[in-house]
Structure formats: C-alpha cells, structure tokens
C-alpha cells in the first residue's frame, strides 16, 4: 500500500521541499492546512486527523509546539501549551461530562499546581503528579 500525499497551493523551495502556506491531504484521510518549512508542518496550522480528532495551533518541525487547541473524537478539548507534541505547560482540559482541569501539564498529564472543577460544582485545588493529586490546597463543595 502506498501513501499518497497531495500538496496544494504551496511554494517549493530551491531544493524541492514544501515551504510557506499550503494544504496537505494524505490518502489516509488526514488533512493539514497551514505553514510548511523544509517539508515539515511548521508555524501556524490546522490538522484534521483520520480518527476525527483535530488540532489548531503552532507546529515545530512536524509536532505540536507552543499554543494550541486539540479536540478529541469524543469532543473532549485541551487548550494550552504544547512541547514536543505533548500537553506541556499551562492549559485547560475540558471533559465530555462538563468537568474541567485548569493548571499545569507535563508530558500529557496534569502535573504541578492545578484546579479540577466538577460539573456538580465541587472544586478541588492541589498539586498533581502525573494526573494524581499529591497534596490538597483546598476543596469546595456546593452540594
């Protein structure tokens, strides 16, 4: 099975690589619209993946880097910082049940100080280590 790449509306630099704004459509169904540099997705861009997830934001040499928004196939959403293709830095993760977490992330996990807001009104603030609460700073209940 061959992987077909279809490029539209982009500049080919002197060494034959995609550079500048363009559109990439893969035979898998993945589509990217944005900036390229030396054939890499690089700069601002939007990607619709085969599994129906989407990413809008900054890219560096083909991976999510800087600020971006990721929407999963089941409509969960992350808005925040990325490093090396992973949620890393400050961000908000919104769960499909209405809960959300605001705080620090490291390597795709809640890690550092953050606040978890339950859809029922409960609020939990604490220090997180790889998505597990290490220590509690405060808890509020509105039930």
N, CA, C and O atoms as CSV, one atom per row, in Angstrom:
chain,resi,resn,atom,element,x,y,z
A,1,UNK,N,N,0.835,-1.175,0.000
A,1,UNK,CA,C,0.000,0.000,0.000
A,1,UNK,C,C,0.884,1.244,0.000
A,1,UNK,O,O,1.744,1.398,0.867
A,2,UNK,N,N,0.681,2.093,-0.932
A,2,UNK,CA,C,1.473,3.310,-0.994
A,2,UNK,C,C,0.735,4.446,-0.298
A,2,UNK,O,O,-0.496,4.493,-0.286
A,3,UNK,N,N,1.492,5.342,0.271
A,3,UNK,CA,C,0.921,6.522,0.908
A,3,UNK,C,C,1.023,7.679,-0.064
A,3,UNK,O,O,2.118,8.099,-0.439
A,4,UNK,N,N,-0.104,8.176,-0.460
A,4,UNK,CA,C,-0.130,9.256,-1.415
A,4,UNK,C,C,-0.275,10.580,-0.687
A,4,UNK,O,O,-1.133,10.722,0.184
A,5,UNK,N,N,0.551,11.542,-1.035
A,5,UNK,CA,C,0.487,12.885,-0.481
A,5,UNK,C,C,0.065,13.822,-1.595
A,5,UNK,O,O,0.617,13.778,-2.694
A,6,UNK,N,N,-0.889,14.650,-1.320
A,6,UNK,CA,C,-1.330,15.622,-2.301
A,6,UNK,C,C,-1.113,17.000,-1.699
A,6,UNK,O,O,-1.730,17.341,-0.689
A,7,UNK,N,N,-0.246,17.794,-2.308
A,7,UNK,CA,C,0.033,19.140,-1.850
A,7,UNK,C,C,-0.658,20.127,-2.772
A,7,UNK,O,O,-0.691,19.933,-3.987
A,8,UNK,N,N,-1.200,21.166,-2.204
A,8,UNK,CA,C,-1.861,22.204,-2.979
A,8,UNK,C,C,-1.354,23.562,-2.525
A,8,UNK,O,O,-1.068,23.752,-1.343
A,9,UNK,N,N,-1.242,24.485,-3.423
A,9,UNK,CA,C,-1.022,25.897,-3.111
A,9,UNK,C,C,0.120,26.129,-2.134
A,9,UNK,O,O,-0.080,26.784,-1.111
A,10,UNK,N,N,1.258,25.635,-2.405
A,10,UNK,CA,C,2.401,25.914,-1.562
A,10,UNK,C,C,3.600,26.163,-2.458
A,10,UNK,O,O,3.589,25.850,-3.649
A,11,UNK,N,N,4.601,26.715,-1.875
A,11,UNK,CA,C,5.814,27.053,-2.605
A,11,UNK,C,C,6.827,25.922,-2.425
A,11,UNK,O,O,7.036,25.439,-1.312
A,12,UNK,N,N,7.436,25.516,-3.495
A,12,UNK,CA,C,8.531,24.546,-3.422
A,12,UNK,C,C,9.823,25.357,-3.443
A,12,UNK,O,O,10.056,26.142,-4.362
A,13,UNK,N,N,10.662,25.164,-2.425
A,13,UNK,CA,C,11.908,25.927,-2.398
A,13,UNK,C,C,12.902,25.366,-3.408
A,13,UNK,O,O,12.579,24.430,-4.140
A,14,UNK,N,N,14.082,25.917,-3.453
A,14,UNK,CA,C,15.077,25.543,-4.474
A,14,UNK,C,C,15.572,24.105,-4.337
A,14,UNK,O,O,16.157,23.571,-5.279
A,15,UNK,N,N,15.351,23.469,-3.188
A,15,UNK,CA,C,15.781,22.075,-3.037
A,15,UNK,C,C,14.599,21.110,-3.086
A,15,UNK,O,O,14.717,19.956,-2.675
A,16,UNK,N,N,13.454,21.589,-3.594
A,16,UNK,CA,C,12.310,20.713,-3.841
A,16,UNK,C,C,11.458,20.362,-2.639
A,16,UNK,O,O,10.790,19.327,-2.632
A,17,UNK,N,N,11.471,21.209,-1.622
A,17,UNK,CA,C,10.688,20.927,-0.417
A,17,UNK,C,C,9.578,21.951,-0.244
A,17,UNK,O,O,9.713,23.108,-0.642
A,18,UNK,N,N,8.449,21.497,0.372
A,18,UNK,CA,C,7.326,22.388,0.642
A,18,UNK,C,C,7.760,23.471,1.611
A,18,UNK,O,O,8.410,23.201,2.621
A,19,UNK,N,N,7.386,24.715,1.282
A,19,UNK,CA,C,7.766,25.853,2.100
A,19,UNK,C,C,6.698,26.932,1.968
A,19,UNK,O,O,6.269,27.246,0.857
A,20,UNK,N,N,6.267,27.502,3.090
A,20,UNK,CA,C,5.244,28.540,3.064
A,20,UNK,C,C,3.876,27.941,3.344
A,20,UNK,O,O,3.773,26.836,3.877
A,21,UNK,N,N,2.828,28.666,2.987
A,21,UNK,CA,C,1.461,28.209,3.231
A,21,UNK,C,C,1.049,27.150,2.227
A,21,UNK,O,O,1.411,27.217,1.052
A,22,UNK,N,N,0.282,26.161,2.702
A,22,UNK,CA,C,-0.177,25.118,1.800
A,22,UNK,C,C,-1.182,24.191,2.440
A,22,UNK,O,O,-1.550,24.337,3.605
A,23,UNK,N,N,-1.613,23.237,1.647
A,23,UNK,CA,C,-2.568,22.228,2.094
A,23,UNK,C,C,-1.975,20.856,1.786
A,23,UNK,O,O,-1.462,20.620,0.692
A,24,UNK,N,N,-2.051,19.960,2.761
A,24,UNK,CA,C,-1.572,18.590,2.595
A,24,UNK,C,C,-2.743,17.656,2.847
A,24,UNK,O,O,-3.374,17.727,3.902
A,25,UNK,N,N,-3.040,16.793,1.906
A,25,UNK,CA,C,-4.086,15.783,2.073
A,25,UNK,C,C,-3.440,14.411,1.882
A,25,UNK,O,O,-2.840,14.136,0.843
A,26,UNK,N,N,-3.568,13.561,2.890
A,26,UNK,CA,C,-2.988,12.224,2.827
A,26,UNK,C,C,-4.057,11.216,2.413
A,26,UNK,O,O,-5.246,11.431,2.651
A,27,UNK,N,N,-3.639,10.138,1.804
A,27,UNK,CA,C,-4.587,9.106,1.371
A,27,UNK,C,C,-5.315,8.469,2.551
A,27,UNK,O,O,-6.370,7.861,2.370
A,28,UNK,N,N,-4.764,8.601,3.760
A,28,UNK,CA,C,-5.404,8.071,4.974
A,28,UNK,C,C,-6.633,8.890,5.376
A,28,UNK,O,O,-7.433,8.456,6.204
A,29,UNK,N,N,-6.774,10.064,4.790
A,29,UNK,CA,C,-7.874,10.951,5.145
A,29,UNK,C,C,-7.434,12.127,5.995
A,29,UNK,O,O,-8.221,13.047,6.218
A,30,UNK,N,N,-6.197,12.124,6.475
A,30,UNK,CA,C,-5.674,13.240,7.265
A,30,UNK,C,C,-5.484,14.455,6.365
A,30,UNK,O,O,-5.028,14.335,5.228
A,31,UNK,N,N,-5.845,15.641,6.895
A,31,UNK,CA,C,-5.687,16.882,6.136
A,31,UNK,C,C,-5.061,17.945,7.015
A,31,UNK,O,O,-5.424,18.102,8.181
A,32,UNK,N,N,-4.109,18.676,6.439
A,32,UNK,CA,C,-3.425,19.762,7.136
A,32,UNK,C,C,-3.459,21.001,6.262
A,32,UNK,O,O,-3.237,20.925,5.053
A,33,UNK,N,N,-3.737,22.140,6.874
A,33,UNK,CA,C,-3.701,23.416,6.180
A,33,UNK,C,C,-2.907,24.381,7.045
A,33,UNK,O,O,-3.269,24.641,8.193
A,34,UNK,N,N,-1.825,24.909,6.491
A,34,UNK,CA,C,-1.009,25.826,7.277
A,34,UNK,C,C,0.363,26.017,6.681
A,34,UNK,O,O,0.565,25.862,5.476
A,35,UNK,N,N,1.306,26.355,7.540
A,35,UNK,CA,C,2.674,26.659,7.129
A,35,UNK,C,C,3.549,25.412,7.079
A,35,UNK,O,O,3.403,24.481,7.872
A,36,UNK,N,N,4.464,25.437,6.112
A,36,UNK,CA,C,5.467,24.386,5.957
A,36,UNK,C,C,6.853,25.009,5.973
A,36,UNK,O,O,7.030,26.163,5.584
A,37,UNK,N,N,7.820,24.248,6.419
A,37,UNK,CA,C,9.224,24.630,6.314
A,37,UNK,C,C,10.018,23.349,6.110
A,37,UNK,O,O,9.992,22.461,6.961
A,38,UNK,N,N,10.707,23.250,5.013
A,38,UNK,CA,C,11.515,22.074,4.666
A,38,UNK,C,C,10.697,20.780,4.771
A,38,UNK,O,O,11.167,19.786,5.324
A,39,UNK,N,N,9.480,20.802,4.239
A,39,UNK,CA,C,8.529,19.686,4.223
A,39,UNK,C,C,7.886,19.385,5.571
A,39,UNK,O,O,7.039,18.496,5.653
A,40,UNK,N,N,8.262,20.099,6.628
A,40,UNK,CA,C,7.654,19.904,7.938
A,40,UNK,C,C,6.468,20.843,8.114
A,40,UNK,O,O,6.470,21.951,7.578
A,41,UNK,N,N,5.463,20.412,8.855
A,41,UNK,CA,C,4.426,21.322,9.337
A,41,UNK,C,C,5.135,22.206,10.349
A,41,UNK,O,O,5.677,21.720,11.341
A,42,UNK,N,N,5.126,23.494,10.095
A,42,UNK,CA,C,5.957,24.383,10.904
A,42,UNK,C,C,5.350,25.781,10.898
A,42,UNK,O,O,5.159,26.368,9.833
A,43,UNK,N,N,5.043,26.320,12.078
A,43,UNK,CA,C,4.361,27.608,12.184
A,43,UNK,C,C,2.920,27.362,12.591
A,43,UNK,O,O,2.648,26.449,13.371
A,44,UNK,N,N,1.993,28.157,12.079
A,44,UNK,CA,C,0.565,28.001,12.396
A,44,UNK,C,C,-0.089,27.047,11.414
A,44,UNK,O,O,0.203,27.067,10.218
A,45,UNK,N,N,-0.995,26.196,11.945
A,45,UNK,CA,C,-1.700,25.289,11.059
A,45,UNK,C,C,-2.820,24.558,11.764
A,45,UNK,O,O,-2.924,24.568,12.991
A,46,UNK,N,N,-3.655,23.925,10.961
A,46,UNK,CA,C,-4.794,23.146,11.468
A,46,UNK,C,C,-4.750,21.767,10.827
A,46,UNK,O,O,-4.487,21.634,9.632
A,47,UNK,N,N,-5.008,20.745,11.630
A,47,UNK,CA,C,-4.980,19.384,11.119
A,47,UNK,C,C,-6.230,18.628,11.562
A,47,UNK,O,O,-6.621,18.665,12.729
A,48,UNK,N,N,-6.844,17.945,10.602
A,48,UNK,CA,C,-7.958,17.040,10.882
A,48,UNK,C,C,-7.409,15.632,10.682
A,48,UNK,O,O,-7.014,15.263,9.576
A,49,UNK,N,N,-7.387,14.847,11.764
A,49,UNK,CA,C,-6.815,13.508,11.717
A,49,UNK,C,C,-7.855,12.476,11.288
A,49,UNK,O,O,-9.060,12.722,11.345
A,50,UNK,N,N,-7.374,11.346,10.870
A,50,UNK,CA,C,-8.227,10.254,10.403
A,50,UNK,C,C,-9.233,9.799,11.465
A,50,UNK,O,O,-10.360,9.431,11.131
A,51,UNK,N,N,-8.834,9.821,12.738
A,51,UNK,CA,C,-9.705,9.365,13.830
A,51,UNK,C,C,-10.737,10.414,14.248
A,51,UNK,O,O,-11.433,10.233,15.247
A,52,UNK,N,N,-10.838,11.500,13.494
A,52,UNK,CA,C,-11.789,12.602,13.724
A,52,UNK,C,C,-11.331,13.588,14.795
A,52,UNK,O,O,-12.091,14.490,15.146
A,53,UNK,N,N,-10.122,13.450,15.324
A,53,UNK,CA,C,-9.594,14.467,16.234
A,53,UNK,C,C,-9.046,15.623,15.395
A,53,UNK,O,O,-8.792,15.480,14.199
A,54,UNK,N,N,-8.872,16.766,16.050
A,54,UNK,CA,C,-8.397,17.965,15.352
A,54,UNK,C,C,-7.404,18.717,16.228
A,54,UNK,O,O,-7.478,18.683,17.456
A,55,UNK,N,N,-6.473,19.397,15.562
A,55,UNK,CA,C,-5.516,20.260,16.261
A,55,UNK,C,C,-5.406,21.563,15.491
A,55,UNK,O,O,-5.269,21.572,14.268
A,56,UNK,N,N,-5.468,22.675,16.240
A,56,UNK,CA,C,-5.312,24.009,15.671
A,56,UNK,C,C,-4.248,24.716,16.495
A,56,UNK,O,O,-4.375,24.810,17.716
A,57,UNK,N,N,-3.216,25.208,15.856
A,57,UNK,CA,C,-2.217,25.931,16.638
A,57,UNK,C,C,-0.852,25.922,16.007
A,57,UNK,O,O,-0.703,25.853,14.787
A,58,UNK,N,N,0.154,25.995,16.877
A,58,UNK,CA,C,1.541,26.091,16.442
A,58,UNK,C,C,2.183,24.723,16.280
A,58,UNK,O,O,1.887,23.775,17.008
A,59,UNK,N,N,3.067,24.659,15.304
A,59,UNK,CA,C,3.821,23.449,14.991
A,59,UNK,C,C,5.302,23.797,14.958
A,59,UNK,O,O,5.680,24.923,14.633
A,60,UNK,N,N,6.128,22.826,15.295
A,60,UNK,CA,C,7.570,22.965,15.149
A,60,UNK,C,C,8.113,21.652,14.583
A,60,UNK,O,O,8.041,20.608,15.231
A,61,UNK,N,N,8.647,21.718,13.387
A,61,UNK,CA,C,9.233,20.556,12.704
A,61,UNK,C,C,8.318,19.321,12.765
A,61,UNK,O,O,8.782,18.210,13.023
A,62,UNK,N,N,7.023,19.529,12.525
A,62,UNK,CA,C,6.088,18.421,12.396
A,62,UNK,C,C,5.330,18.014,13.643
A,62,UNK,O,O,4.492,17.115,13.575
A,63,UNK,N,N,5.594,18.646,14.789
A,63,UNK,CA,C,4.878,18.288,16.026
A,63,UNK,C,C,4.225,19.517,16.649
A,63,UNK,O,O,4.632,20.648,16.382
A,64,UNK,N,N,3.210,19.287,17.481
A,64,UNK,CA,C,2.532,20.371,18.193
A,64,UNK,C,C,3.540,21.025,19.130
A,64,UNK,O,O,4.218,20.346,19.902
A,65,UNK,N,N,3.630,22.354,19.054
A,65,UNK,CA,C,4.617,23.082,19.859
A,65,UNK,C,C,4.123,24.507,20.066
A,65,UNK,O,O,3.737,25.167,19.100
A,66,UNK,N,N,4.125,24.998,21.304
A,66,UNK,CA,C,3.631,26.348,21.593
A,66,UNK,C,C,2.177,26.272,22.014
A,66,UNK,O,O,1.785,25.328,22.700
A,67,UNK,N,N,1.367,27.245,21.617
A,67,UNK,CA,C,-0.056,27.269,21.975
A,67,UNK,C,C,-0.880,26.519,20.944
A,67,UNK,O,O,-0.630,26.612,19.743
A,68,UNK,N,N,-1.869,25.772,21.428
A,68,UNK,CA,C,-2.723,25.051,20.507
A,68,UNK,C,C,-3.985,24.532,21.154
A,68,UNK,O,O,-4.118,24.520,22.377
A,69,UNK,N,N,-4.914,24.100,20.309
A,69,UNK,CA,C,-6.191,23.538,20.746
A,69,UNK,C,C,-6.318,22.150,20.131
A,69,UNK,O,O,-6.168,21.985,18.921
A,70,UNK,N,N,-6.594,21.162,20.963
A,70,UNK,CA,C,-6.815,19.789,20.492
A,70,UNK,C,C,-8.233,19.393,20.870
A,70,UNK,O,O,-8.656,19.586,22.010
A,71,UNK,N,N,-8.964,18.840,19.915
A,71,UNK,CA,C,-10.311,18.330,20.164
A,71,UNK,C,C,-10.301,16.844,19.821
A,71,UNK,O,O,-9.982,16.461,18.695
A,72,UNK,N,N,-10.658,16.000,20.813
A,72,UNK,CA,C,-10.638,14.551,20.622
A,72,UNK,C,C,-11.866,14.094,19.836
A,72,UNK,O,O,-12.815,14.863,19.678
A,73,UNK,N,N,-11.862,12.858,19.343
A,73,UNK,CA,C,-13.028,12.342,18.609
A,73,UNK,C,C,-14.320,12.362,19.427
A,73,UNK,O,O,-15.406,12.494,18.863
A,74,UNK,N,N,-14.207,12.229,20.763
A,74,UNK,CA,C,-15.411,12.256,21.597
A,74,UNK,C,C,-15.697,13.651,22.159
A,74,UNK,O,O,-16.466,13.795,23.109
A,75,UNK,N,N,-15.075,14.675,21.569
A,75,UNK,CA,C,-15.329,16.097,21.838
A,75,UNK,C,C,-14.725,16.607,23.147
A,75,UNK,O,O,-15.110,17.682,23.607
A,76,UNK,N,N,-13.800,15.880,23.758
A,76,UNK,CA,C,-13.045,16.464,24.861
A,76,UNK,C,C,-12.060,17.446,24.242
A,76,UNK,O,O,-11.699,17.316,23.072
A,77,UNK,N,N,-11.625,18.435,25.032
A,77,UNK,CA,C,-10.840,19.520,24.447
A,77,UNK,C,C,-9.707,19.931,25.379
A,77,UNK,O,O,-9.881,19.995,26.596
A,78,UNK,N,N,-8.545,20.208,24.792
A,78,UNK,CA,C,-7.416,20.778,25.528
A,78,UNK,C,C,-7.035,22.089,24.852
A,78,UNK,O,O,-6.867,22.149,23.634
A,79,UNK,N,N,-6.902,23.134,25.657
A,79,UNK,CA,C,-6.461,24.440,25.172
A,79,UNK,C,C,-5.266,24.830,26.022
A,79,UNK,O,O,-5.393,25.001,27.235
A,80,UNK,N,N,-4.103,24.972,25.392
A,80,UNK,CA,C,-2.941,25.336,26.196
A,80,UNK,C,C,-1.629,25.143,25.482
A,80,UNK,O,O,-1.544,25.154,24.254
A,81,UNK,N,N,-0.601,24.964,26.302
A,81,UNK,CA,C,0.777,24.866,25.819
A,81,UNK,C,C,1.124,23.428,25.430
A,81,UNK,O,O,0.634,22.460,26.011
A,82,UNK,N,N,1.992,23.337,24.420
A,82,UNK,CA,C,2.478,22.059,23.914
A,82,UNK,C,C,4.001,22.115,23.819
A,82,UNK,O,O,4.575,23.175,23.568
A,83,UNK,N,N,4.645,20.980,24.021
A,83,UNK,CA,C,6.094,20.846,23.807
A,83,UNK,C,C,6.360,19.434,23.297
A,83,UNK,O,O,5.949,18.454,23.917
A,84,UNK,N,N,7.038,19.339,22.183
A,84,UNK,CA,C,7.379,18.029,21.628
A,84,UNK,C,C,6.184,17.167,21.299
A,84,UNK,O,O,6.271,15.941,21.364
A,85,UNK,N,N,5.055,17.789,20.941
A,85,UNK,CA,C,3.864,17.036,20.580
A,85,UNK,C,C,3.011,16.597,21.763
A,85,UNK,O,O,2.048,15.850,21.587
A,86,UNK,N,N,3.355,17.055,22.974
A,86,UNK,CA,C,2.621,16.658,24.176
A,86,UNK,C,C,2.090,17.892,24.909
A,86,UNK,O,O,2.653,18.981,24.802
A,87,UNK,N,N,0.995,17.702,25.656
A,87,UNK,CA,C,0.473,18.764,26.510
A,87,UNK,C,C,1.540,19.034,27.564
A,87,UNK,O,O,1.903,18.141,28.330
A,88,UNK,N,N,2.039,20.262,27.601
A,88,UNK,CA,C,3.159,20.559,28.486
A,88,UNK,C,C,3.191,22.058,28.758
A,88,UNK,O,O,3.397,22.856,27.843
A,89,UNK,N,N,2.986,22.442,30.031
A,89,UNK,CA,C,2.912,23.853,30.396
A,89,UNK,C,C,1.545,24.134,30.980
A,89,UNK,O,O,0.953,23.273,31.631
A,90,UNK,N,N,1.048,25.322,30.754
A,90,UNK,CA,C,-0.239,25.741,31.294
A,90,UNK,C,C,-1.362,25.413,30.323
A,90,UNK,O,O,-1.223,25.610,29.115
A,91,UNK,N,N,-2.498,24.902,30.861
A,91,UNK,CA,C,-3.598,24.589,29.966
A,91,UNK,C,C,-4.892,24.264,30.683
A,91,UNK,O,O,-4.962,24.212,31.911
A,92,UNK,N,N,-5.913,24.047,29.870
A,92,UNK,CA,C,-7.235,23.643,30.368
A,92,UNK,C,C,-7.671,22.415,29.583
A,92,UNK,O,O,-7.626,22.394,28.353
A,93,UNK,N,N,-8.101,21.375,30.331
A,93,UNK,CA,C,-8.649,20.179,29.702
A,93,UNK,C,C,-10.120,20.102,30.083
A,93,UNK,O,O,-10.465,20.093,31.265
A,94,UNK,N,N,-10.989,20.047,29.068
A,94,UNK,CA,C,-12.424,20.009,29.283
A,94,UNK,C,C,-12.925,18.606,28.942
A,94,UNK,O,O,-12.760,18.139,27.815
A,95,UNK,N,N,-13.533,17.940,29.915
A,95,UNK,CA,C,-14.034,16.584,29.741
A,95,UNK,C,C,-15.449,16.612,29.169
A,95,UNK,O,O,-16.166,17.601,29.319
A,96,UNK,N,N,-15.842,15.533,28.519
A,96,UNK,CA,C,-17.159,15.498,27.879
A,96,UNK,C,C,-18.313,15.555,28.876
A,96,UNK,O,O,-19.435,15.886,28.493
A,97,UNK,N,N,-18.060,15.239,30.153
A,97,UNK,CA,C,-19.121,15.299,31.164
A,97,UNK,C,C,-19.294,16.695,31.759
A,97,UNK,O,O,-20.150,16.900,32.619
A,98,UNK,N,N,-18.479,17.661,31.303
A,98,UNK,CA,C,-18.572,19.031,31.792
A,98,UNK,C,C,-17.531,19.389,32.836
A,98,UNK,O,O,-17.352,20.572,33.128
A,99,UNK,N,N,-16.833,18.410,33.415
A,99,UNK,CA,C,-15.721,18.686,34.325
A,99,UNK,C,C,-14.600,19.341,33.528
A,99,UNK,O,O,-14.501,19.153,32.316
A,100,UNK,N,N,-13.743,20.120,34.223
A,100,UNK,CA,C,-12.535,20.595,33.559
A,100,UNK,C,C,-11.421,20.820,34.564
A,100,UNK,O,O,-11.661,21.031,35.753
A,101,UNK,N,N,-10.209,20.770,34.064
A,101,UNK,CA,C,-8.998,20.966,34.861
A,101,UNK,C,C,-8.252,22.156,34.292
A,101,UNK,O,O,-7.987,22.211,33.091
A,102,UNK,N,N,-7.911,23.111,35.151
A,102,UNK,CA,C,-7.069,24.255,34.799
A,102,UNK,C,C,-5.778,24.118,35.578
A,102,UNK,O,O,-5.800,23.985,36.802
A,103,UNK,N,N,-4.656,24.149,34.884
A,103,UNK,CA,C,-3.401,24.078,35.623
A,103,UNK,C,C,-2.235,23.690,34.748
A,103,UNK,O,O,-2.220,23.923,33.540
A,104,UNK,N,N,-1.269,23.094,35.394
A,104,UNK,CA,C,-0.021,22.730,34.738
A,104,UNK,C,C,-0.073,21.297,34.233
A,104,UNK,O,O,-0.699,20.423,34.832
A,105,UNK,N,N,0.607,21.088,33.111
A,105,UNK,CA,C,0.724,19.767,32.487
A,105,UNK,C,C,2.191,19.467,32.226
A,105,UNK,O,O,2.999,20.374,32.027
A,106,UNK,N,N,2.524,18.178,32.229
A,106,UNK,CA,C,3.848,17.717,31.820
A,106,UNK,C,C,3.667,16.380,31.113
A,106,UNK,O,O,3.083,15.450,31.669
A,107,UNK,N,N,4.160,16.291,29.908
A,107,UNK,CA,C,4.113,15.060,29.118
A,107,UNK,C,C,2.709,14.448,29.067
A,107,UNK,O,O,2.539,13.257,29.330
A,108,UNK,N,N,1.716,15.257,28.733
A,108,UNK,CA,C,0.310,14.855,28.557
A,108,UNK,C,C,-0.452,14.591,29.852
A,108,UNK,O,O,-1.605,14.165,29.792
A,109,UNK,N,N,0.140,14.824,31.010
A,109,UNK,CA,C,-0.521,14.547,32.290
A,109,UNK,C,C,-0.669,15.838,33.099
A,109,UNK,O,O,0.166,16.737,32.997
A,110,UNK,N,N,-1.741,15.927,33.906
A,110,UNK,CA,C,-1.848,17.007,34.885
A,110,UNK,C,C,-0.672,16.847,35.841
A,110,UNK,O,O,-0.513,15.798,36.464
A,111,UNK,N,N,0.147,17.882,35.956
A,111,UNK,CA,C,1.367,17.767,36.743
A,111,UNK,C,C,1.767,19.160,37.218
A,111,UNK,O,O,2.102,20.021,36.406
A,112,UNK,N,N,1.733,19.384,38.531
A,112,UNK,CA,C,2.004,20.701,39.096
A,112,UNK,C,C,0.741,21.206,39.773
A,112,UNK,O,O,-0.156,20.422,40.081
A,113,UNK,N,N,0.668,22.492,40.002
A,113,UNK,CA,C,-0.495,23.084,40.664
A,113,UNK,C,C,-1.637,23.223,39.667
A,113,UNK,O,O,-1.448,23.687,38.543
A,114,UNK,N,N,-2.836,22.809,40.104
A,114,UNK,CA,C,-3.995,22.910,39.233
A,114,UNK,C,C,-5.292,22.809,40.005
A,114,UNK,O,O,-5.318,22.447,41.181
A,115,UNK,N,N,-6.369,23.141,39.312
A,115,UNK,CA,C,-7.703,23.096,39.915
A,115,UNK,C,C,-8.622,22.262,39.038
A,115,UNK,O,O,-8.700,22.466,37.827
A,116,UNK,N,N,-9.317,21.318,39.668
A,116,UNK,CA,C,-10.275,20.462,38.981
A,116,UNK,C,C,-11.673,20.942,39.355
A,116,UNK,O,O,-12.034,20.979,40.531
A,117,UNK,N,N,-12.449,21.308,38.347
A,117,UNK,CA,C,-13.819,21.791,38.533
A,117,UNK,C,C,-14.785,20.694,38.106
A,117,UNK,O,O,-14.828,20.315,36.935
A,118,UNK,N,N,-15.555,20.191,39.056
A,118,UNK,CA,C,-16.548,19.171,38.751
A,118,UNK,C,C,-17.817,19.843,38.235
A,118,UNK,O,O,-18.150,20.950,38.661
A,119,UNK,N,N,-18.516,19.193,37.336
A,119,UNK,CA,C,-19.763,19.722,36.780
A,119,UNK,C,C,-20.810,19.936,37.871
A,119,UNK,O,O,-21.714,20.757,37.713
A,120,UNK,N,N,-20.690,19.191,38.988
A,120,UNK,CA,C,-21.658,19.324,40.089
A,120,UNK,C,C,-21.368,20.524,40.990
A,120,UNK,O,O,-22.097,20.766,41.951
A,121,UNK,N,N,-20.304,21.278,40.683
A,121,UNK,CA,C,-19.970,22.463,41.466
A,121,UNK,C,C,-18.806,22.294,42.421
A,121,UNK,O,O,-18.286,23.294,42.917
A,122,UNK,N,N,-18.372,21.074,42.702
A,122,UNK,CA,C,-17.215,20.854,43.567
A,122,UNK,C,C,-15.952,21.345,42.871
A,122,UNK,O,O,-15.790,21.189,41.661
A,123,UNK,N,N,-15.059,21.944,43.663
A,123,UNK,CA,C,-13.793,22.463,43.139
A,123,UNK,C,C,-12.667,21.908,43.999
A,123,UNK,O,O,-12.722,21.986,45.226
A,124,UNK,N,N,-11.664,21.359,43.368
A,124,UNK,CA,C,-10.535,20.774,44.085
A,124,UNK,C,C,-9.251,21.401,43.565
A,124,UNK,O,O,-8.937,21.288,42.380
A,125,UNK,N,N,-8.514,22.057,44.441
A,125,UNK,CA,C,-7.236,22.675,44.067
A,125,UNK,C,C,-6.126,21.946,44.796
A,125,UNK,O,O,-6.222,21.692,45.997
A,126,UNK,N,N,-5.077,21.614,44.075
A,126,UNK,CA,C,-3.980,20.897,44.707
A,126,UNK,C,C,-2.773,20.776,43.813
A,126,UNK,O,O,-2.710,21.372,42.737
A,127,UNK,N,N,-1.821,19.999,44.271
A,127,UNK,CA,C,-0.627,19.719,43.484
A,127,UNK,C,C,-0.780,18.318,42.896
A,127,UNK,O,O,-1.069,17.359,43.611
A,128,UNK,N,N,-0.585,18.218,41.597
A,128,UNK,CA,C,-0.808,16.982,40.854
A,128,UNK,C,C,0.537,16.418,40.396
A,128,UNK,O,O,1.443,17.156,40.006
A,129,UNK,N,N,0.640,15.100,40.453
A,129,UNK,CA,C,1.811,14.411,39.920
A,129,UNK,C,C,1.303,13.329,38.982
A,129,UNK,O,O,0.670,12.367,39.418
A,130,UNK,N,N,1.580,13.488,37.699
A,130,UNK,CA,C,1.133,12.552,36.660
A,130,UNK,C,C,-0.351,12.198,36.819
A,130,UNK,O,O,-0.710,11.020,36.834
A,131,UNK,N,N,-1.194,13.196,36.936
A,131,UNK,CA,C,-2.651,13.120,36.987
A,131,UNK,C,C,-3.196,12.626,38.328
A,131,UNK,O,O,-4.404,12.421,38.450
A,132,UNK,N,N,-2.349,12.430,39.330
A,132,UNK,CA,C,-2.796,12.023,40.663
A,132,UNK,C,C,-2.559,13.197,41.613
A,132,UNK,O,O,-1.514,13.845,41.547
A,133,UNK,N,N,-3.528,13.477,42.500
A,133,UNK,CA,C,-3.374,14.575,43.454
A,133,UNK,C,C,-2.348,14.179,44.499
A,133,UNK,O,O,-2.501,13.166,45.180
A,134,UNK,N,N,-1.299,14.985,44.621
A,134,UNK,CA,C,-0.252,14.726,45.607
A,134,UNK,C,C,-0.610,15.375,46.942
A,134,UNK,O,O,-0.517,14.741,47.993
A,135,UNK,N,N,-1.017,16.633,46.893
A,135,UNK,CA,C,-1.393,17.325,48.131
A,135,UNK,C,C,-2.542,18.273,47.839
A,135,UNK,O,O,-2.644,18.846,46.754
A,136,UNK,N,N,-3.394,18.422,48.826
A,136,UNK,CA,C,-4.569,19.275,48.689
A,136,UNK,C,C,-4.270,20.670,49.201
A,136,UNK,O,O,-3.712,20.836,50.286
A,137,UNK,N,N,-4.633,21.652,48.436
A,137,UNK,CA,C,-4.549,23.033,48.898
A,137,UNK,C,C,-5.928,23.465,49.397
A,137,UNK,O,O,-6.044,24.083,50.456
A,138,UNK,N,N,-6.974,23.137,48.627
A,138,UNK,CA,C,-8.329,23.470,49.068
A,138,UNK,C,C,-9.353,22.606,48.345
A,138,UNK,O,O,-9.106,22.099,47.251
A,139,UNK,N,N,-10.505,22.452,48.985
A,139,UNK,CA,C,-11.623,21.735,48.394
A,139,UNK,C,C,-12.882,22.503,48.740
A,139,UNK,O,O,-13.088,22.871,49.897
A,140,UNK,N,N,-13.728,22.750,47.750
A,140,UNK,CA,C,-15.004,23.442,47.976
A,140,UNK,C,C,-16.122,22.570,47.460
A,140,UNK,O,O,-16.029,22.005,46.370
A,141,UNK,N,N,-17.172,22.458,48.236
A,141,UNK,CA,C,-18.330,21.682,47.827
A,141,UNK,C,C,-19.552,22.589,47.789
A,141,UNK,O,O,-19.787,23.368,48.713
A,142,UNK,N,N,-20.319,22.483,46.727
A,142,UNK,CA,C,-21.518,23.307,46.568
A,142,UNK,C,C,-22.770,22.461,46.507
A,142,UNK,O,O,-23.769,22.873,45.917
A,143,UNK,N,N,-22.732,21.281,47.109
A,143,UNK,CA,C,-23.900,20.391,47.109
A,143,UNK,C,C,-24.710,20.597,48.373
A,143,UNK,O,O,-25.734,19.942,48.564
